Amino acid sequence: MLRGYRAAVWPRQAVWSLRQPAFPRNLSTSSESSVVDDGPSEPPLTKSIASRRTIYALSTPPGKAGVAVIRVSGPSAPKVRMQMVRRTGSWSRKEYLKSAVLHRCEVLDPRDGEVIDDGLVVFFKAPFTFTGEHIIEFHVHSSPAVISRILSAFSSFRGLRPAERGEFTRRAFENGKIDLTQAEALRDLIESETEVQRKAARRGTSGETKEKYDAMRLELLSALSKTEALIDFGEGEHIEEGVWAQAREITAKLRDDIARHLSPSRRGEVLTNGVSLVIFGPPNAGKSSLLNFLAQREAAIVTHIPGTTRDVVEVALDISGWRVKVRDTAGLRESSDVVETIGVQRAEEAVQQADLGVCVLSLPELVESKLRVPDMVRKHLKSNTIVLLNKVDEIDPDKRSELVFNLRRHIRVDEIWPISVLRGDGMSELPEKLGNKIQETYDFSEEEERLVTNARHRAHLEAIVGFLNAALAYGQEDVVLVAEELRYAAEEIGKISGSVTTNDVLDAMFRDFCIGK
């Protein structure tokens, strides 16, 4: 009987054993911590790039310099610390490194134990880090050879892969360390070129913009809750009187507040992206000379021949702390020359698209024409256009004030400044006056919270205003439709902060970051 039993059981055991995966017992695919070994030994199973949760990148600009920072973030960061870091003067690699403390260490290649460099290493323990994950940073000499060897050593670990653009910041967002407005402000801070941009971006990274949107969302939810109370309980139930009026008051106030931030001046976008300033006027008035003065270099060709500038010349400048994209244009006049005509067309397009226009006129030529401004120039003058009367040194000083007064009556602009680019009259204070004009035009103040800092914010806020207007258009008998419009508005606010978002939005935003941030 026993012999027959064994014969009957054996085939089942054989079948069962054939169904088992031929993996080592100590290898599990349930988590990365069980996959990543203690060193770069030959793995029995190669993980796909996408499944490697630990990322690394050079966080400082490449090239020769004093110090380079290489960052690693993810669950395998402790493995990297154990295999690649040895305290200076110690023979053990497994010494404990206190979190958030810089240690003088040797950086080792885990494949052969060779010392790659001597530098500083800091380990940050999750979740108290920028990304919310374990992070280790190597502060080493910024030598192409050193950096290349360390990155090569990282690639020998099964759990590590190179980071994508903005992936460190994206992980901070996905782990709840920051919201989308703070991520965008961080990008703006990295890209800031002027003091004004730096201050504004710093306020965003500290959470001021986030707090504003959170408060806005709470107001909207308050209006929505009151509206839904009317739906749930109806008029026959014992609910507080005036709920409908309160909901409408909150909605109207919120709409007006958003509309104020959506004013045509585009204050937030101008602060982030810079002011577009276009220099225009008739030929040979001194436009290119003005650009060269502001740029402090020969950015444009200057000759006495009218029509020298044929195309738009753009230079990005820091003017009194503001980032200003100054564009020099072709002289505005009728021409039979095909190339010059194209240049004039581009000049007119640039003037129409500019945030601020600076018209340069030759004062001696105005005197000869009895203060008549050419029609092609005059049609582009606006109330906020700055008119610079160049070559003022060629006019009798006693007549200048009268000429400026009479010209102001003819062209009706607020700002007319006599200057001489060649002699320097009025030029030393010109950058400061331009900065003050920008400040005045966009009504900037140090304390003001800037709600709209890019086109994405503007698009969502415009959609919110549309939903709020639709909600206010309904009467109390359509309270269900009012609640629906308020829900749509609340969803749009969530898209700004990132509480409601899609992968497409995140991919588009974080690809603008540099690798290593």
FENRA-V724753 format. One record per residue. SS is DSSP state (a for helix, b for strand, c for the rest). BURIAL is # if it has 16 or more other C-alpha atoms within 10 Angstrom, else .. D_LAST is the distance of its C-alpha to the last C-alpha in Angstrom with 2 decimals. Layout:
SS;BURIAL;D_LAST / SS;BURIAL;D_LAST
This chain:
c;.;72.11 / a;.;69.24 / a;.;69.15 / a;.;68.93 / a;.;66.11 / a;.;63.95 / a;.;64.58 / a;.;63.50 / a;.;60.24 / a;.;59.00 / a;.;58.14 / a;.;55.96 / a;.;54.03 / a;.;53.60 / a;.;52.28 / a;.;49.88 / a;.;48.49 / a;.;47.88 / c;.;45.70 / c;.;43.25 / c;.;39.99 / c;.;40.33 / c;.;37.27 / c;.;37.48 / c;.;38.18 / c;.;35.26 / c;.;32.72 / c;.;31.47 / c;.;29.18 / c;.;28.86 / c;.;25.66 / a;#;23.18 / a;.;24.32 / a;.;27.70 / c;#;26.48 / c;#;24.35 / c;#;26.95 / c;.;27.06 / c;#;26.49 / c;#;26.12 / c;.;29.73 / c;.;30.78 / c;.;29.84 / c;.;32.60 / c;.;30.25 / c;.;27.26 / c;#;24.56 / c;.;23.10 / a;.;19.48 / a;.;18.84 / a;.;20.39 / c;#;18.22 / c;.;16.19 / b;#;14.32 / b;#;11.26 / b;#;10.22 / b;#;8.46 / b;#;8.95 / c;#;6.39 / c;#;9.25 / c;.;11.33 / c;.;13.79 / c;.;17.37 / c;.;19.83 / b;.;19.06 / b;.;19.84 / b;.;16.81 / b;#;13.83 / b;#;11.23 / b;#;10.67 / b;#;9.07 / b;#;10.98 / b;#;11.00 / c;#;14.11 / c;#;17.88 / c;#;18.50 / a;#;16.61 / a;#;20.07 / a;#;21.68 / a;#;19.45 / a;#;20.37 / a;#;24.00 / a;#;24.29 / a;#;22.28 / b;#;22.73 / b;#;26.12 / b;#;26.97 / c;.;28.60 / c;.;32.36 / c;.;32.18 / c;.;33.32 / c;.;31.65 / c;#;28.18 / c;.;28.42 / c;.;28.49 / c;.;26.86 / c;#;23.79 / c;.;23.72 / c;#;20.59 / c;.;18.48 / c;.;20.67 / c;#;20.02 / b;#;22.50 / b;#;23.98 / b;#;23.87 / b;#;24.64 / b;#;22.20 / b;#;24.37 / c;#;24.45 / c;#;25.48 / c;.;27.59 / c;.;30.06 / c;.;29.22 / c;.;28.84 / b;.;27.03 / b;#;24.14 / b;#;23.33 / b;#;23.94 / b;#;21.13 / b;#;19.56 / b;#;18.00 / b;#;16.87 / b;#;16.95 / b;#;15.96 / c;#;18.23 / c;#;17.56 / c;.;17.81 / c;.;17.19 / c;#;13.46 / c;#;10.29 / c;#;10.17 / c;#;13.96 / c;#;14.23 / c;#;15.26 / b;#;12.69 / b;#;13.86 / b;#;12.54 / b;#;14.69 / b;#;15.49 / b;#;17.72 / b;#;19.45 / b;#;17.55 / c;#;20.14 / a;.;19.60 / a;.;22.02 / a;#;20.39 / a;#;16.90 / a;.;18.62 / a;#;20.80 / a;#;18.18 / a;#;16.19 / a;.;19.68 / a;#;20.55 / a;#;17.67 / a;#;18.99 / c;#;22.37 / c;#;21.40 / c;#;22.36 / c;#;19.70 / b;#;16.60 / b;#;14.98 / b;#;12.19 / c;#;9.06 / c;#;9.20 / b;#;7.34 / c;#;5.19 / a;#;6.77 / a;#;5.31 / a;#;5.92 / a;#;8.89 / a;#;10.19 / a;#;10.26 / a;#;12.27 / a;.;14.38 / c;.;15.23 / c;.;16.40 / c;#;14.27 / c;#;13.66 / c;#;15.39 / a;#;14.65 / a;#;15.88 / a;#;13.52 / a;#;10.48 / a;#;12.22 / a;#;13.02 / a;#;9.53 / a;#;9.07 / a;#;12.56 / a;#;12.00 / a;.;9.58 / a;.;12.26 / c;#;15.17 / c;#;17.97 / c;#;20.72 / a;.;21.64 / a;#;22.54 / a;#;19.20 / a;#;17.46 / a;.;19.96 / a;#;19.69 / a;#;15.92 / a;#;16.25 / a;#;18.98 / a;#;16.92 / a;#;14.18 / c;.;17.21 / c;#;18.57 / a;#;21.47 / a;#;20.92 / a;#;20.52 / a;.;23.76 / a;.;25.54 / a;#;24.84 / a;.;25.76 / a;.;28.99 / a;#;29.70 / a;#;29.38 / a;.;31.72 / a;#;34.25 / a;#;34.16 / a;#;34.64 / a;#;37.53 / a;#;39.21 / a;#;38.64 / a;#;40.13 / a;#;43.18 / a;#;43.65 / a;#;43.47 / a;#;45.94 / a;#;48.43 / a;.;47.86 / a;.;48.25 / a;.;51.20 / c;.;52.92 / c;.;55.30 / c;.;57.87 / c;.;55.75 / c;.;55.59 / c;.;52.32 / c;.;51.69 / c;.;53.19 / c;.;51.04 / a;#;48.02 / a;#;47.96 / a;.;48.17 / a;.;45.36 / a;#;43.06 / a;#;43.88 / a;.;43.41 / a;#;39.89 / a;#;39.00 / a;#;40.50 / a;.;38.80 / a;#;35.36 / a;#;36.06 / a;.;37.18 / a;.;34.16 / a;#;31.77 / a;.;34.08 / a;.;33.89 / a;#;30.11 / c;#;30.69 / c;.;33.05 / c;.;33.41 / c;.;31.90 / c;#;28.33 / a;#;27.33 / a;#;23.79 / a;#;22.90 / a;#;24.63 / a;#;22.65 / a;#;19.27 / a;#;20.45 / c;#;23.22 / b;#;27.00 / b;#;28.87 / b;#;31.96 / b;#;34.66 / b;#;37.54 / b;#;40.67 / c;#;44.42 / c;#;47.42 / c;#;47.47 / c;#;47.86 / c;#;47.08 / c;#;44.40 / a;#;41.17 / a;#;39.64 / a;#;40.83 / a;#;39.06 / a;#;35.75 / a;#;36.23 / a;#;37.03 / a;#;33.88 / a;#;31.70 / c;.;33.70 / c;.;34.12 / c;.;36.09 / c;#;33.79 / c;#;36.81 / c;.;40.21 / c;#;43.03 / c;.;46.72 / c;.;49.89 / c;.;50.17 / c;.;49.39 / c;#;46.88 / c;#;44.88 / c;#;41.51 / c;#;41.38 / c;#;37.78 / c;#;34.98 / b;#;33.10 / b;#;29.76 / b;.;28.08 / b;#;25.11 / b;#;26.24 / b;#;25.62 / b;#;28.89 / c;#;29.49 / c;.;25.85 / b;#;25.50 / b;#;23.60 / b;#;26.55 / b;#;26.87 / b;#;30.45 / b;#;32.44 / b;#;35.82 / c;#;38.20 / c;#;41.53 / c;#;44.67 / c;#;46.04 / c;#;49.50 / c;.;51.59 / c;.;51.62 / c;.;53.31 / c;.;50.71 / a;.;48.52 / a;.;45.39 / a;#;45.81 / a;#;46.40 / a;.;43.08 / a;#;41.42 / a;#;43.25 / a;.;42.11 / a;#;38.46 / a;#;39.06 / a;#;40.54 / a;.;37.66 / a;#;35.21 / a;#;37.38 / a;.;37.48 / a;.;33.70 / c;#;32.99 / c;#;32.02 / b;#;34.42 / b;#;37.28 / b;#;38.91 / b;#;42.36 / b;#;43.93 / b;#;47.74 / b;#;50.27 / a;#;52.64 / a;#;55.60 / a;.;55.35 / a;#;55.24 / a;.;58.38 / a;.;60.10 / c;.;59.24 / c;.;60.38 / c;#;56.85 / c;.;56.35 / c;#;52.72 / c;.;52.38 / a;.;52.02 / a;#;48.92 / a;#;47.19 / a;.;48.82 / c;.;47.63 / c;.;43.98 / c;#;44.68 / c;.;43.40 / c;.;44.04 / c;#;40.62 / c;#;40.92 / b;#;41.13 / b;#;44.16 / b;#;44.36 / b;#;47.93 / b;#;47.54 / c;#;50.32 / a;#;51.74 / a;#;53.25 / a;.;55.81 / c;.;57.24 / c;.;59.71 / a;.;57.87 / a;.;60.60 / a;.;59.87 / a;.;56.08 / a;.;55.94 / a;.;58.53 / a;#;56.74 / a;#;53.46 / a;.;55.38 / a;.;57.20 / a;#;54.12 / a;#;52.30 / a;.;55.21 / a;.;54.98 / a;#;51.30 / c;.;50.37 / c;#;46.92 / c;.;45.84 / b;.;44.32 / b;#;46.46 / b;#;45.62 / b;#;47.99 / c;#;46.31 / c;#;47.08 / c;#;44.19 / c;.;46.57 / c;.;48.23 / c;.;45.29 / c;#;47.12 / c;.;44.75 / c;#;41.65 / c;.;40.38 / c;.;39.81 / a;.;38.55 / a;.;34.73 / a;.;35.25 / a;.;37.51 / a;#;35.03 / a;#;32.34 / a;.;34.92 / a;#;35.80 / a;#;32.25 / a;.;32.14 / a;.;35.48 / a;.;34.78 / a;#;31.73 / c;.;33.03 / c;.;29.97 / c;.;30.25 / c;.;28.02 / c;.;28.67 / c;.;28.41 / c;#;25.87 / c;#;24.33 / c;#;24.25 / c;#;23.51 / c;#;20.44 / c;#;20.14 / a;.;22.39 / a;.;21.15 / a;#;22.30 / a;#;25.51 / a;.;26.39 / a;#;26.16 / a;#;28.06 / a;#;30.71 / a;#;31.19 / a;#;31.59 / a;#;34.22 / a;.;36.01 / a;#;36.22 / a;#;37.40 / a;#;40.01 / a;.;41.22 / a;#;41.55 / a;#;43.54 / a;.;45.82 / c;.;47.21 / c;.;50.01 / a;.;50.46 / a;.;52.31 / a;.;49.06 / a;#;47.01 / a;.;45.56 / a;#;44.10 / a;#;42.78 / a;#;40.89 / a;#;39.40 / a;#;38.13 / a;#;36.59 / a;#;34.82 / a;#;33.32 / a;#;32.16 / a;#;30.58 / a;#;28.71 / a;#;27.32 / a;#;26.05 / a;#;24.33 / a;#;22.56 / a;#;21.13 / a;#;19.63 / c;#;18.73 / c;.;21.58 / c;.;23.14 / c;.;21.03 / c;.;20.93 / a;.;18.62 / a;.;19.40 / a;.;18.05 / a;.;14.73 / a;.;14.47 / a;.;15.42 / a;#;13.01 / a;#;9.64 / c;.;10.75 / c;.;10.54 / c;#;6.77 / c;#;5.98 / b;#;5.65 / c;#;3.81 / c;#;0.00
